[in-house]
Amino acid sequence: MSGDGHQKKRQDFAEEVGAKEARKMEARKRKEENLWFGLGMFGLVGWSVAIPTLIGVAIGAWVDMNHPSRFSWTLMFMVFGVLLGCLNAWYWVSRFDRHG
């Protein structure tokens, strides 16, 4: 009777170790996937802000050259581009956050 109980404990222990190892391997796999996802998201956010900012600078420079005034249209359109880019990045990050 004692031998059967001992054998059962060994089997339970082996199953527990196997399950922990499987979880550990899955976590390592997800960590690598999360790294690439994070880098991709970093790029998405960067370009989502950079492109509208550069477009705003280009439009502002054109307005400054063709319609001079005491205000810097380049600076105003650049700020507008940054704000638009931040809203765009926020939209994409929240969309990925909701949908995985």
N, C-alpha and C positions, 0 to 999 in steps of 0.2 A: 504494500500500500504506500509506504514511504517512497519507494522507487518511482511509482507512477506520479506522485505529487511532485517529486523532484524533476521528472521528465517534463511534466506540464509547465513548470516554472521556467525551465530552459527554453521550451518552445515559445512561451509567451515573451520571454526576454528577447529571443531571436527575432520574433515578429516586430517587437517594439523597436529594436535597433534598425531593422530593415525599413520600417515606416519613417523613422527619423532620417535615415540616409536618403530616402526618396524625397522627403521634404527639403533636405539640404541641397540636393542636386537640382530640384525645381527652383529653389530660391536663387541659386547661382545662375541658372539659365535666365530667369527673369531679370536678374541684376544686369546681365549683359544686354538684354533687350531694352531695359529701362535706360541704359547708358545711351544707346543709339537713338531711342525715342527722345531723350533729353537733348541730345545734340541737334536732332532734327527740329525740335521745337525752338531751340535757341536760334537756329538759322531762320526759321519761319518768322519769329518775332523780330529779329534783326532786319530782315528784308521788308517786313510789313511796316516798319517805322522808317527805314532808310529811303525806300522808293518815294513815298508821298513827300518826304522832306526834300529830296532832290528835285522833284517836280515843282514843289513850292518855291524853291530857290530859283529855278530856271524861269518860272513865270514872273516872280518878283523882279529878277534882273531885267527881263524883257520890259516889264512895266516901267522900271526905273530909267531905262535907256530911252524909251519912246515917250514917256510922260513924266518928266522930272518934277519932283515936288520936294517939299521940306521933309516929308516922311520917307523912311526907307521901306519901300514896298518889298524889297528882298527879305528884309528881316521879318516883316509882318507875314508874308507868305511862307517863310521858313517855319515860323511858330505855328501857323495854321497847319502846315504839312506835318509837323511833329505831333500836334494834337490829333489830327486825322489818323496818322500812323499808329498812335497809341490806342485809339479807339478800335482800329482795325486789328491790332495785335490782341487786344483784350477780347474781341469777338472770337478770334480763332482759338485762343487758349481756352476760353470758356466752352467753346464748341467741342474741342478735344477732351476737355475735362468731363463733360456730360456724356459723350458718346464713347469714351475710352479710346 
